[in-house]
Amino acid sequence: MKKHFLSLWVLVFYAAICLPVMAEASEGTFSFFPANKTEKQRLQINGAMDTTVLAPLIRDFQTLWPEIAVSYSDLVTNDLYEMAEAACSRKTAFGDIILSSSVDHLVRLANDGCARAYTTQHIAKVAEWTQWRHEVYGFTFEPAVLVYNSDYVKPEEMVSSHGDLADLLRRKHEYYFRRVGTYDLRTSGIGYLLAFLDVQQASATYGRLLESMSRTESVLYCCNNDVLSRLESGDLYIGYNILGSYAYAAQKRNPKLRITMMRDYTHILSRGALLPRYGSNHRLGESFLDYLLSPRGKVIALQNGISFPWDGVPPPDIDAPASLLSSGVGRPIRIGPSLLAAQDQMRRQRFIRDWQDTMLPSSLEP
């Protein structure tokens, strides 16, 4: 069985390396994918997903629909939500489909009447925790992981729980001073969601971890790849709560980067898709959603490191339990009304204010 999984992942990531990739694009960019044949329709996707990550899915979709061109706007999660909300309030179109790792944003949009229900043809294969009211669907399986640079942190020294990480940073405060990277909750929607869920899982432990990260003056970023690029350069030694898809792609580029999944609990995100109520071309959005949820779309996502396997078995070169699901370590983030608590405006403001009071010394506050 182990040999089978090794072979699978070798093939998967060999394919990922060989596939053509668009030029690098960061958050806040626009990309255009011309139709393979004479263009007859144009799909507009608005998302918070790096263009180079999403590109293999778009290109494969276009092999099935060669007369469809695709426009993609890549935004940070908070900006994406605010723009989608504003368009909904004006009852104007905001593309044909919205993709976001901040699934709490999508649930709030759906709850506010900004989504259009659609029963995909693949509904029987959609995991129960990854869809809500046929309005928000999850299409990836992505654990939140700890990433470290093995030039500065030896694998045998790496911790395996949130409490152990808090203790490590407390013991080696000077060594890790400004060498730990994580999200800035004021600008990162996914960072805020994961922190909010950390508190729900283990509030006392997260409080200790936050205090330790504050003492080391952990460096704050909006986005996964900002943390990962600084880990690769050696400016950072540890990255906390990084999405596994981005982390694994970075490890493939640079074997010095290593990934650990916490053994006390590991959040599992399913990146979300929503069809906006006032979409400009309903059928195109539905077609792309069907593709994302199809067996073929899931294979392409797996082959390109966009998603981990849905059976919860991690790739063999990651420090992780044999199965995130059967071990009980994995904590799937259920897409549904429970996420509305994270989007309650007063609660969110209070949460970020308390986080800021702990994480940001007065000398670092803007």
FENFENJO-V843090 format. One record per pair of residues at least 12 apart in sequence whose ideal C-beta (glycine too) atoms are under 7 Angstrom apart, sorted by the first residue. I is the first residue (numbers start at 1). GAP is how many residues later the second one is. Records with the same first field share a line. If there is no record, write none. Layout:
I: GAP / GAP
//
This chain:
5: 308 / 311
6: 310
9: 306 / 307
12: 290 / 291
13: 239 / 292
15: 288
16: 287 / 288 / 289
19: 37 / 285
21: 31 / 34
22: 29 / 30 / 33
24: 28
25: 25 / 26 / 27 / 49
27: 47 / 48 / 49 / 196
28: 46 / 47 / 48
29: 22 / 45
30: 43
31: 20 / 41
32: 39
33: 25 / 26 / 29 / 36 / 37
34: 35
35: 27 / 31 / 32 / 33 / 34
36: 26 / 27 / 30
37: 29 / 30
38: 29
39: 28 / 30
40: 27
41: 26 / 27 / 240 / 243
42: 27 / 29
43: 25 / 27 / 53 / 241 / 245
44: 27 / 51 / 52 / 236
45: 25 / 27 / 50 / 51 / 52 / 54
46: 27 / 29 / 34 / 48 / 49 / 52
47: 25 / 27 / 33 / 51 / 52 / 53
48: 27 / 28 / 29 / 32 / 51 / 52 / 53 / 54
49: 25 / 50 / 222
50: 24 / 175
51: 21 / 23
53: 192 / 253
54: 18
56: 244 / 248
57: 235 / 240 / 243 / 244 / 249
58: 12 / 14
60: 240
61: 227 / 230
64: 227
65: 222
68: 216
76: 111 / 146 / 147
77: 23 / 24 / 25 / 28 / 111 / 112 / 113
78: 109 / 111
80: 20
81: 21 / 24 / 108
84: 14 / 25 / 30 / 192
85: 24 / 29
87: 191
88: 21 / 24 / 26 / 189 / 190
91: 187
92: 186
93: 185 / 186 / 187
94: 182 / 184
95: 181 / 184 / 185
96: 183 / 184 / 185 / 188 / 189
97: 176 / 178 / 188 / 191 / 192
98: 176 / 178
99: 172 / 174
100: 172
101: 89 / 142 / 168 / 170
102: 87 / 88 / 91
103: 33 / 35 / 169 / 230 / 232 / 236
104: 89 / 235 / 238 / 239
105: 84
106: 30 / 166 / 168
107: 25 / 29 / 228 / 229 / 232 / 233
108: 232 / 235
109: 165
110: 22 / 23 / 25 / 26 / 164
111: 229
113: 164
114: 162 / 163
115: 20 / 21 / 159 / 160 / 161 / 162
116: 159 / 160 / 161 / 163 / 166
117: 16 / 17 / 18
118: 16 / 157 / 168 / 171
119: 15
120: 17 / 169 / 170 / 173
121: 169
122: 168 / 171 / 172
126: 167
129: 203 / 205 / 206
130: 140 / 205
131: 204
132: 203 / 204
135: 139
136: 136 / 138 / 199
137: 135 / 136 / 152 / 156
138: 132 / 133 / 134 / 197
139: 131 / 132 / 134 / 153 / 154
140: 105 / 130 / 131 / 161 / 166 / 167
141: 127 / 129 / 166 / 167 / 168 / 169
142: 101 / 102 / 103 / 126 / 127 / 129 / 165 / 166
143: 101 / 118 / 123 / 124 / 125 / 165 / 181 / 187
144: 50 / 97 / 98 / 99 / 100 / 122 / 123 / 125
145: 97 / 99 / 102 / 114 / 115 / 116
146: 92 / 94 / 114 / 116
147: 81 / 84 / 92 / 95 / 100 / 110 / 112
148: 89 / 90 / 110
149: 82 / 85 / 88 / 107 / 108
150: 106 / 108
151: 83 / 105
152: 82 / 85
153: 84 / 85
155: 103
158: 102
160: 100 / 102 / 103
161: 101 / 102 / 103
162: 40 / 43 / 44 / 47 / 100 / 102
163: 42 / 45
165: 44
166: 39 / 42 / 43 / 46
169: 43 / 44 / 47
170: 42
173: 42 / 43
176: 40 / 61
177: 39 / 40
178: 38 / 39 / 41
179: 57 / 58 / 59
180: 33 / 36 / 38 / 56 / 57 / 58 / 60
181: 37 / 38 / 40 / 46 / 49 / 50 / 55 / 58
182: 31 / 36 / 38 / 57 / 58 / 59
183: 37 / 38 / 58
184: 36 / 37 / 38
185: 167 / 170
186: 166
187: 35
188: 34 / 35
192: 160
193: 149
194: 47 / 73
195: 160
196: 146 / 155
197: 70 / 136
201: 64 / 130
210: 148 / 149
211: 147
213: 146
214: 144 / 145
217: 144
219: 17
224: 18 / 19 / 22
225: 21
227: 12 / 15
228: 14 / 18 / 19 / 22
231: 26
232: 18 / 22 / 25
243: 26
244: 64
245: 60 / 61 / 62
247: 12
248: 57 / 67
249: 56
252: 53
259: 59 / 60
260: 59
261: 53 / 57 / 58 / 59 / 60 / 68
263: 58 / 66
265: 64 / 66
266: 58 / 63 / 64 / 65
267: 64 / 66
268: 56 / 62 / 63 / 64 / 65
269: 64
270: 65
272: 63
273: 16 / 19
275: 14
312: 12 / 13 / 14 / 18
//
